[in-house]
Amino acid sequence: MIDFSYATWRKSTKTQQSGQCVEVAWVGEVVGVRDSKDPHGPVLVFKKGEFASFLHGTARGEFDDLL
């Protein structure tokens, strides 16, 4: 189990006024992703390489058909 209790969580700079989005935090060699509306809820955990692949895919529009 990875302890995210002392992690520094960040939101995207593109967050809307409502502030409702996902947040990410680096802890060691992993990245945690959580819902900003539920900061004490579950955290999805990814290896850095997995998260980097997701970001690259997002930038290339690989997930645009999910909208």
Phi and psi restraints in degrees (range 20) as a CNS / XPLOR table:
assign (resid 1 and name C) (resid 2 and name N)
       (resid 2 and name CA) (resid 2 and name C) 1.0 -97.8 20.0 2
assign (resid 2 and name N) (resid 2 and name CA)
       (resid 2 and name C) (resid 3 and name N) 1.0 133.4 20.0 2
assign (resid 2 and name C) (resid 3 and name N)
       (resid 3 and name CA) (resid 3 and name C) 1.0 -90.7 20.0 2
assign (resid 3 and name N) (resid 3 and name CA)
       (resid 3 and name C) (resid 4 and name N) 1.0 110.0 20.0 2
assign (resid 3 and name C) (resid 4 and name N)
       (resid 4 and name CA) (resid 4 and name C) 1.0 -99.7 20.0 2
assign (resid 4 and name N) (resid 4 and name CA)
       (resid 4 and name C) (resid 5 and name N) 1.0 8.1 20.0 2
assign (resid 4 and name C) (resid 5 and name N)
       (resid 5 and name CA) (resid 5 and name C) 1.0 -64.7 20.0 2
assign (resid 5 and name N) (resid 5 and name CA)
       (resid 5 and name C) (resid 6 and name N) 1.0 -25.2 20.0 2
assign (resid 5 and name C) (resid 6 and name N)
       (resid 6 and name CA) (resid 6 and name C) 1.0 -109.5 20.0 2
assign (resid 6 and name N) (resid 6 and name CA)
       (resid 6 and name C) (resid 7 and name N) 1.0 12.5 20.0 2
assign (resid 6 and name C) (resid 7 and name N)
       (resid 7 and name CA) (resid 7 and name C) 1.0 -71.3 20.0 2
assign (resid 7 and name N) (resid 7 and name CA)
       (resid 7 and name C) (resid 8 and name N) 1.0 152.2 20.0 2
assign (resid 7 and name C) (resid 8 and name N)
       (resid 8 and name CA) (resid 8 and name C) 1.0 -96.8 20.0 2
assign (resid 8 and name N) (resid 8 and name CA)
       (resid 8 and name C) (resid 9 and name N) 1.0 109.9 20.0 2
assign (resid 8 and name C) (resid 9 and name N)
       (resid 9 and name CA) (resid 9 and name C) 1.0 -88.7 20.0 2
assign (resid 9 and name N) (resid 9 and name CA)
       (resid 9 and name C) (resid 10 and name N) 1.0 141.7 20.0 2
assign (resid 9 and name C) (resid 10 and name N)
       (resid 10 and name CA) (resid 10 and name C) 1.0 -127.0 20.0 2
assign (resid 10 and name N) (resid 10 and name CA)
       (resid 10 and name C) (resid 11 and name N) 1.0 144.8 20.0 2
assign (resid 10 and name C) (resid 11 and name N)
       (resid 11 and name CA) (resid 11 and name C) 1.0 -106.1 20.0 2
assign (resid 11 and name N) (resid 11 and name CA)
       (resid 11 and name C) (resid 12 and name N) 1.0 159.3 20.0 2
assign (resid 11 and name C) (resid 12 and name N)
       (resid 12 and name CA) (resid 12 and name C) 1.0 -63.1 20.0 2
assign (resid 12 and name N) (resid 12 and name CA)
       (resid 12 and name C) (resid 13 and name N) 1.0 147.6 20.0 2
assign (resid 12 and name C) (resid 13 and name N)
       (resid 13 and name CA) (resid 13 and name C) 1.0 -69.6 20.0 2
assign (resid 13 and name N) (resid 13 and name CA)
       (resid 13 and name C) (resid 14 and name N) 1.0 -12.1 20.0 2
assign (resid 13 and name C) (resid 14 and name N)
       (resid 14 and name CA) (resid 14 and name C) 1.0 -93.6 20.0 2
assign (resid 14 and name N) (resid 14 and name CA)
       (resid 14 and name C) (resid 15 and name N) 1.0 11.6 20.0 2
assign (resid 14 and name C) (resid 15 and name N)
       (resid 15 and name CA) (resid 15 and name C) 1.0 -61.7 20.0 2
assign (resid 15 and name N) (resid 15 and name CA)
       (resid 15 and name C) (resid 16 and name N) 1.0 136.9 20.0 2
assign (resid 15 and name C) (resid 16 and name N)
       (resid 16 and name CA) (resid 16 and name C) 1.0 -74.6 20.0 2
assign (resid 16 and name N) (resid 16 and name CA)
       (resid 16 and name C) (resid 17 and name N) 1.0 173.7 20.0 2
assign (resid 16 and name C) (resid 17 and name N)
       (resid 17 and name CA) (resid 17 and name C) 1.0 -54.9 20.0 2
assign (resid 17 and name N) (resid 17 and name CA)
       (resid 17 and name C) (resid 18 and name N) 1.0 -34.6 20.0 2
assign (resid 17 and name C) (resid 18 and name N)
       (resid 18 and name CA) (resid 18 and name C) 1.0 -66.0 20.0 2
assign (resid 18 and name N) (resid 18 and name CA)
       (resid 18 and name C) (resid 19 and name N) 1.0 -24.8 20.0 2
assign (resid 18 and name C) (resid 19 and name N)
       (resid 19 and name CA) (resid 19 and name C) 1.0 73.8 20.0 2
assign (resid 19 and name N) (resid 19 and name CA)
       (resid 19 and name C) (resid 20 and name N) 1.0 6.7 20.0 2
assign (resid 19 and name C) (resid 20 and name N)
       (resid 20 and name CA) (resid 20 and name C) 1.0 -88.3 20.0 2
assign (resid 20 and name N) (resid 20 and name CA)
       (resid 20 and name C) (resid 21 and name N) 1.0 108.8 20.0 2
assign (resid 20 and name C) (resid 21 and name N)
       (resid 21 and name CA) (resid 21 and name C) 1.0 -161.7 20.0 2
assign (resid 21 and name N) (resid 21 and name CA)
       (resid 21 and name C) (resid 22 and name N) 1.0 -164.5 20.0 2
assign (resid 21 and name C) (resid 22 and name N)
       (resid 22 and name CA) (resid 22 and name C) 1.0 -98.0 20.0 2
assign (resid 22 and name N) (resid 22 and name CA)
       (resid 22 and name C) (resid 23 and name N) 1.0 156.2 20.0 2
assign (resid 22 and name C) (resid 23 and name N)
       (resid 23 and name CA) (resid 23 and name C) 1.0 -123.5 20.0 2
assign (resid 23 and name N) (resid 23 and name CA)
       (resid 23 and name C) (resid 24 and name N) 1.0 151.8 20.0 2
assign (resid 23 and name C) (resid 24 and name N)
       (resid 24 and name CA) (resid 24 and name C) 1.0 -126.5 20.0 2
assign (resid 24 and name N) (resid 24 and name CA)
       (resid 24 and name C) (resid 25 and name N) 1.0 152.8 20.0 2
assign (resid 24 and name C) (resid 25 and name N)
       (resid 25 and name CA) (resid 25 and name C) 1.0 -148.3 20.0 2
assign (resid 25 and name N) (resid 25 and name CA)
       (resid 25 and name C) (resid 26 and name N) 1.0 138.3 20.0 2
assign (resid 25 and name C) (resid 26 and name N)
       (resid 26 and name CA) (resid 26 and name C) 1.0 -92.6 20.0 2
assign (resid 26 and name N) (resid 26 and name CA)
       (resid 26 and name C) (resid 27 and name N) 1.0 130.8 20.0 2
assign (resid 26 and name C) (resid 27 and name N)
       (resid 27 and name CA) (resid 27 and name C) 1.0 -136.5 20.0 2
assign (resid 27 and name N) (resid 27 and name CA)
       (resid 27 and name C) (resid 28 and name N) 1.0 109.0 20.0 2
assign (resid 27 and name C) (resid 28 and name N)
       (resid 28 and name CA) (resid 28 and name C) 1.0 62.1 20.0 2
assign (resid 28 and name N) (resid 28 and name CA)
       (resid 28 and name C) (resid 29 and name N) 1.0 -121.8 20.0 2
assign (resid 28 and name C) (resid 29 and name N)
       (resid 29 and name CA) (resid 29 and name C) 1.0 -100.9 20.0 2
assign (resid 29 and name N) (resid 29 and name CA)
       (resid 29 and name C) (resid 30 and name N) 1.0 14.7 20.0 2
assign (resid 29 and name C) (resid 30 and name N)
       (resid 30 and name CA) (resid 30 and name C) 1.0 -128.0 20.0 2
assign (resid 30 and name N) (resid 30 and name CA)
       (resid 30 and name C) (resid 31 and name N) 1.0 163.3 20.0 2
assign (resid 30 and name C) (resid 31 and name N)
       (resid 31 and name CA) (resid 31 and name C) 1.0 -119.4 20.0 2
assign (resid 31 and name N) (resid 31 and name CA)
       (resid 31 and name C) (resid 32 and name N) 1.0 130.7 20.0 2
assign (resid 31 and name C) (resid 32 and name N)
       (resid 32 and name CA) (resid 32 and name C) 1.0 -101.1 20.0 2
assign (resid 32 and name N) (resid 32 and name CA)
       (resid 32 and name C) (resid 33 and name N) 1.0 143.3 20.0 2
assign (resid 32 and name C) (resid 33 and name N)
       (resid 33 and name CA) (resid 33 and name C) 1.0 -129.0 20.0 2
assign (resid 33 and name N) (resid 33 and name CA)
       (resid 33 and name C) (resid 34 and name N) 1.0 129.4 20.0 2
assign (resid 33 and name C) (resid 34 and name N)
       (resid 34 and name CA) (resid 34 and name C) 1.0 -140.0 20.0 2
assign (resid 34 and name N) (resid 34 and name CA)
       (resid 34 and name C) (resid 35 and name N) 1.0 165.2 20.0 2
assign (resid 34 and name C) (resid 35 and name N)
       (resid 35 and name CA) (resid 35 and name C) 1.0 -82.3 20.0 2
assign (resid 35 and name N) (resid 35 and name CA)
       (resid 35 and name C) (resid 36 and name N) 1.0 123.8 20.0 2
assign (resid 35 and name C) (resid 36 and name N)
       (resid 36 and name CA) (resid 36 and name C) 1.0 -63.8 20.0 2
assign (resid 36 and name N) (resid 36 and name CA)
       (resid 36 and name C) (resid 37 and name N) 1.0 -22.8 20.0 2
assign (resid 36 and name C) (resid 37 and name N)
       (resid 37 and name CA) (resid 37 and name C) 1.0 -76.9 20.0 2
assign (resid 37 and name N) (resid 37 and name CA)
       (resid 37 and name C) (resid 38 and name N) 1.0 -15.8 20.0 2
assign (resid 37 and name C) (resid 38 and name N)
       (resid 38 and name CA) (resid 38 and name C) 1.0 -133.6 20.0 2
assign (resid 38 and name N) (resid 38 and name CA)
       (resid 38 and name C) (resid 39 and name N) 1.0 67.9 20.0 2
assign (resid 38 and name C) (resid 39 and name N)
       (resid 39 and name CA) (resid 39 and name C) 1.0 -63.6 20.0 2
assign (resid 39 and name N) (resid 39 and name CA)
       (resid 39 and name C) (resid 40 and name N) 1.0 -16.7 20.0 2
assign (resid 39 and name C) (resid 40 and name N)
       (resid 40 and name CA) (resid 40 and name C) 1.0 -103.2 20.0 2
assign (resid 40 and name N) (resid 40 and name CA)
       (resid 40 and name C) (resid 41 and name N) 1.0 7.0 20.0 2
assign (resid 40 and name C) (resid 41 and name N)
       (resid 41 and name CA) (resid 41 and name C) 1.0 -83.4 20.0 2
assign (resid 41 and name N) (resid 41 and name CA)
       (resid 41 and name C) (resid 42 and name N) 1.0 -164.8 20.0 2
assign (resid 41 and name C) (resid 42 and name N)
       (resid 42 and name CA) (resid 42 and name C) 1.0 -67.5 20.0 2
assign (resid 42 and name N) (resid 42 and name CA)
       (resid 42 and name C) (resid 43 and name N) 1.0 155.1 20.0 2
assign (resid 42 and name C) (resid 43 and name N)
       (resid 43 and name CA) (resid 43 and name C) 1.0 -122.5 20.0 2
assign (resid 43 and name N) (resid 43 and name CA)
       (resid 43 and name C) (resid 44 and name N) 1.0 126.1 20.0 2
assign (resid 43 and name C) (resid 44 and name N)
       (resid 44 and name CA) (resid 44 and name C) 1.0 -82.3 20.0 2
assign (resid 44 and name N) (resid 44 and name CA)
       (resid 44 and name C) (resid 45 and name N) 1.0 135.7 20.0 2
assign (resid 44 and name C) (resid 45 and name N)
       (resid 45 and name CA) (resid 45 and name C) 1.0 -118.1 20.0 2
assign (resid 45 and name N) (resid 45 and name CA)
       (resid 45 and name C) (resid 46 and name N) 1.0 130.6 20.0 2
assign (resid 45 and name C) (resid 46 and name N)
       (resid 46 and name CA) (resid 46 and name C) 1.0 -129.4 20.0 2
assign (resid 46 and name N) (resid 46 and name CA)
       (resid 46 and name C) (resid 47 and name N) 1.0 147.5 20.0 2
assign (resid 46 and name C) (resid 47 and name N)
       (resid 47 and name CA) (resid 47 and name C) 1.0 -69.1 20.0 2
assign (resid 47 and name N) (resid 47 and name CA)
       (resid 47 and name C) (resid 48 and name N) 1.0 154.3 20.0 2
assign (resid 47 and name C) (resid 48 and name N)
       (resid 48 and name CA) (resid 48 and name C) 1.0 -55.7 20.0 2
assign (resid 48 and name N) (resid 48 and name CA)
       (resid 48 and name C) (resid 49 and name N) 1.0 -42.2 20.0 2
assign (resid 48 and name C) (resid 49 and name N)
       (resid 49 and name CA) (resid 49 and name C) 1.0 -63.8 20.0 2
assign (resid 49 and name N) (resid 49 and name CA)
       (resid 49 and name C) (resid 50 and name N) 1.0 -38.7 20.0 2
assign (resid 49 and name C) (resid 50 and name N)
       (resid 50 and name CA) (resid 50 and name C) 1.0 -64.0 20.0 2
assign (resid 50 and name N) (resid 50 and name CA)
       (resid 50 and name C) (resid 51 and name N) 1.0 -44.3 20.0 2
assign (resid 50 and name C) (resid 51 and name N)
       (resid 51 and name CA) (resid 51 and name C) 1.0 -67.1 20.0 2
assign (resid 51 and name N) (resid 51 and name CA)
       (resid 51 and name C) (resid 52 and name N) 1.0 -39.5 20.0 2
assign (resid 51 and name C) (resid 52 and name N)
       (resid 52 and name CA) (resid 52 and name C) 1.0 -61.3 20.0 2
assign (resid 52 and name N) (resid 52 and name CA)
       (resid 52 and name C) (resid 53 and name N) 1.0 -41.4 20.0 2
assign (resid 52 and name C) (resid 53 and name N)
       (resid 53 and name CA) (resid 53 and name C) 1.0 -62.3 20.0 2
assign (resid 53 and name N) (resid 53 and name CA)
       (resid 53 and name C) (resid 54 and name N) 1.0 -41.7 20.0 2
assign (resid 53 and name C) (resid 54 and name N)
       (resid 54 and name CA) (resid 54 and name C) 1.0 -61.4 20.0 2
assign (resid 54 and name N) (resid 54 and name CA)
       (resid 54 and name C) (resid 55 and name N) 1.0 -46.2 20.0 2
assign (resid 54 and name C) (resid 55 and name N)
       (resid 55 and name CA) (resid 55 and name C) 1.0 -62.0 20.0 2
assign (resid 55 and name N) (resid 55 and name CA)
       (resid 55 and name C) (resid 56 and name N) 1.0 -42.3 20.0 2
assign (resid 55 and name C) (resid 56 and name N)
       (resid 56 and name CA) (resid 56 and name C) 1.0 -63.9 20.0 2
assign (resid 56 and name N) (resid 56 and name CA)
       (resid 56 and name C) (resid 57 and name N) 1.0 -42.1 20.0 2
assign (resid 56 and name C) (resid 57 and name N)
       (resid 57 and name CA) (resid 57 and name C) 1.0 -62.9 20.0 2
assign (resid 57 and name N) (resid 57 and name CA)
       (resid 57 and name C) (resid 58 and name N) 1.0 -39.7 20.0 2
assign (resid 57 and name C) (resid 58 and name N)
       (resid 58 and name CA) (resid 58 and name C) 1.0 -63.2 20.0 2
assign (resid 58 and name N) (resid 58 and name CA)
       (resid 58 and name C) (resid 59 and name N) 1.0 -44.4 20.0 2
assign (resid 58 and name C) (resid 59 and name N)
       (resid 59 and name CA) (resid 59 and name C) 1.0 -62.8 20.0 2
assign (resid 59 and name N) (resid 59 and name CA)
       (resid 59 and name C) (resid 60 and name N) 1.0 -30.0 20.0 2
assign (resid 59 and name C) (resid 60 and name N)
       (resid 60 and name CA) (resid 60 and name C) 1.0 -87.4 20.0 2
assign (resid 60 and name N) (resid 60 and name CA)
       (resid 60 and name C) (resid 61 and name N) 1.0 -1.5 20.0 2
assign (resid 60 and name C) (resid 61 and name N)
       (resid 61 and name CA) (resid 61 and name C) 1.0 81.1 20.0 2
assign (resid 61 and name N) (resid 61 and name CA)
       (resid 61 and name C) (resid 62 and name N) 1.0 18.4 20.0 2
assign (resid 61 and name C) (resid 62 and name N)
       (resid 62 and name CA) (resid 62 and name C) 1.0 -64.8 20.0 2
assign (resid 62 and name N) (resid 62 and name CA)
       (resid 62 and name C) (resid 63 and name N) 1.0 -18.5 20.0 2
assign (resid 62 and name C) (resid 63 and name N)
       (resid 63 and name CA) (resid 63 and name C) 1.0 -113.0 20.0 2
assign (resid 63 and name N) (resid 63 and name CA)
       (resid 63 and name C) (resid 64 and name N) 1.0 8.7 20.0 2
assign (resid 63 and name C) (resid 64 and name N)
       (resid 64 and name CA) (resid 64 and name C) 1.0 -60.7 20.0 2
assign (resid 64 and name N) (resid 64 and name CA)
       (resid 64 and name C) (resid 65 and name N) 1.0 -27.9 20.0 2
assign (resid 64 and name C) (resid 65 and name N)
       (resid 65 and name CA) (resid 65 and name C) 1.0 -73.3 20.0 2
assign (resid 65 and name N) (resid 65 and name CA)
       (resid 65 and name C) (resid 66 and name N) 1.0 -7.5 20.0 2
assign (resid 65 and name C) (resid 66 and name N)
       (resid 66 and name CA) (resid 66 and name C) 1.0 -84.8 20.0 2
assign (resid 66 and name N) (resid 66 and name CA)
       (resid 66 and name C) (resid 67 and name N) 1.0 -10.6 20.0 2
